[in-house]
């Protein structure tokens, strides 16, 4: 049996080589459909690696507290109930730290997002900066605020409202292209600041231009310069394996301080790193589902093309089928001959798709330093799907060929 199938497969490959252009045009739809499956899997894998790496930078045992709900919200303005929530305060953070035994550490930072900010020197300028007033322990609670050069903001800087600043790793060379920025002055919104350090760019960072545009100054300095600023955010760090308890305790403290009714919805948001990952996975799942449906349509079209070409092939080779039956070939032999031919045809399409997608992914990895790759399961699934398309859509032509009457087939011209 294995020998017969081997001979049938060899004959099928000879037929494909004899009609190269027709074979390629036939499996073009299969190549596109399978390519989409593999490419989407590679993109999902790459983005997932980036997100996981970025989330790790915040710390696995931390949670972020904001007055706005986090994650996608459909674009446009936020709901009225969110916009009317009162801002979080420094005192809220202090209360959480004091009344939550599971909280190891906590930091509060302040922003003024209503006003655009920029930082400049005589050599360059950076706009659309991520401008924050931070507490001295910001670098300990945030795992993505490591000091690359100089020093971090100190208790004395914050207490005395010193006009000192830390620059993001990508902002520093723009402002000081000819040397280290530490010990030099910059202008932020018209005020002079002394650069005391550079913050290292988080690994796996993604977002606007993949750049670290953070500009950090002491919390109290920010409040002094921008007395109208009110948007405080909080990040807490829990003791090991106590993040859920820390979140529950912080939630209880904030609900009491913000007078949330017993059965009322929280007027704030607490989100852990794991929740961010789950949200991202749900979004990727919906995108993957929609893309796989579209690729299924491509595979269906490709399969119909394969079936039509195989029916044409049966008609063209009617006399050959008659000769094979006349010299003893059984109906099963004819069936397997055409089935293997259809499966080989679409299987070659799957291999072409794998080579094409791997080439595209390699190009993206080299040019954009992106960590994506075609996972083994996606490559295997693509090949199996492509061969299955040939099996399913090759049944009718194969059955038609096997049922031909040898006498009538030999008379066919």
GIKA-V150017 format. One record per helix or strand of 3 or more residues. SS is the DSSP state (2 for helix, 1 for strand). FROM is the first residue (numbers start at 1). LEN is the number of residues. If there is no record, write none. Layout:
# GIKA-V150017
ss=SS from=FROM len=LEN
ss=SS from=FROM len=LEN
This chain:
# GIKA-V150017
ss=2 from=2 len=17
ss=2 from=20 len=39
ss=1 from=62 len=5
ss=2 from=80 len=4
ss=2 from=90 len=10
ss=1 from=103 len=9
ss=1 from=118 len=3
ss=1 from=125 len=3
ss=1 from=130 len=5
ss=2 from=138 len=4
ss=1 from=147 len=4
ss=2 from=155 len=5
ss=1 from=164 len=5
ss=2 from=169 len=7
ss=1 from=185 len=4
ss=1 from=191 len=9
ss=2 from=208 len=3
ss=1 from=214 len=5
ss=2 from=219 len=7
ss=1 from=231 len=8
ss=2 from=243 len=15
ss=1 from=269 len=4
ss=2 from=273 len=44
ss=2 from=318 len=9
ss=2 from=331 len=38
ss=2 from=376 len=18
ss=2 from=395 len=8
ss=2 from=406 len=6
